[in-house]
């Protein structure tokens, strides 16, 4: 089950990023809108001053079972799409060079824009 990300969840972001040999995001870079499946995956929505928001900074627990991570990422994506729509955004933008994220975007109705790494989804 997905729930809203809270500041108390930041420790998981740090732990999962460090476990993947990535530098953790500074706490003040994490946006207000995020979804987390406890112990498995998290993702975020960055708001803009336009009708487009950015879906970004997905990270999963590298020690969670692969199938569980995929399911959790799917649930987080659905949650973030709803959160962006409910916040009044018309478009949701995502980009990634990770095959898993690109596949996830396509499975959720995102369309390639410009190149094979950038996606856009119309929310209305």
N, C-alpha and C positions, 0 to 999 in steps of 0.2 A: 504494500500500500504506500502511496506517495503522500507526503505531508509537506507543509511549507518549511523551507529552510529557516533556521534561526541562528543567531550568532553563536549559540552553544555548539552548533555542528561544525564550526570552523576547524576544530581539532581533527575531524575526519578528512577534510579537504587537505590539510597539511600532511597528515599521515599517508593518505593515498598518493599524493603527489610525490612525496619523498620516497615512497616505496617504488615509484616508477622513475626514480632518478631525475625528477623535475623540481625546479625551484618553486616553492609554494607561493601562491598569490598573497600579496599583502592583505591583511584583513579589511582594510578600508577600500579595497578594489572590488570586493564582493558586493553585488547589487542587492537591492531589497527583495526582488522576486527570484525565488529559487525553489526547486523541488528536490526532495531527497527520499530515497528508499533506504531506510535504516540499515546500515552495515554494508550497503552494496553500491549505490550510485547517487550522483548529484548533478544538477545542471542549473543554469541561470538565464535570466532575461535581463538585458540591459535596455533601459528606456532611452528614447531619444526625444527631441523636440519636434519630430515629424510623426507621421502615421506608421513609421516602421520601428520595430524593436529588433534587437540582436539576441539570438539564442547562442549562448557561448559557455565556455569553461565546463564542459562535461568532464567528470572524472569518476572513475569507479575503483572499487576496492580490488586490487590485483589478486588478492587471495580468495575472493569469492568465486564460486563455481561459474564457469564461462556462460552457461545457459542462464543462470540467475542474473548475471550482469546484463546480458542482452535483454531479458525481460524487464529488468529494472530500468534500463535506458529507454526502452519503449514506453514504459509507464511515466517516466520523468518527462519525456518528450510530449506525450498527450497532455500531461498536467501543465507544462509550460505553454503549449499552444492555447489551452483554455485560459490560462492566466493572462496571456497577451491579448487575446480577444476580449476578455472581460475588462481589461484596462483600457480598451478603446483603440487598440492598434489595428491597422488594416493589413499590414504586412509583417512578416517575420523573416529575418535574414539569418542565415547560418553559413559558415564556411569551415572547411576542414580538409586536411590532407590524409586523414585516417579513413581507411576503407569502411570500417564499422560505422563511423559517423555518417559518411556519405550514403551508405546503404540505408541507414536509419532515416535520414532526411528524405530520400526518395520514397521509402515505404510510407512516409507520413505526408505525402503530397507536395513536397518541396520540388521546385523545378530548377534545373541548372540555369544560371545566368552568367554570361560572359565566359566562363571556363568550367572545367570539371570539378572545381573546388568550392564554388560559391552557389548558394541555393536561396530561393525566395519562395515563400508560401503566402498566398492571399488568404486572409482570414474571414472574409465575408463572402 
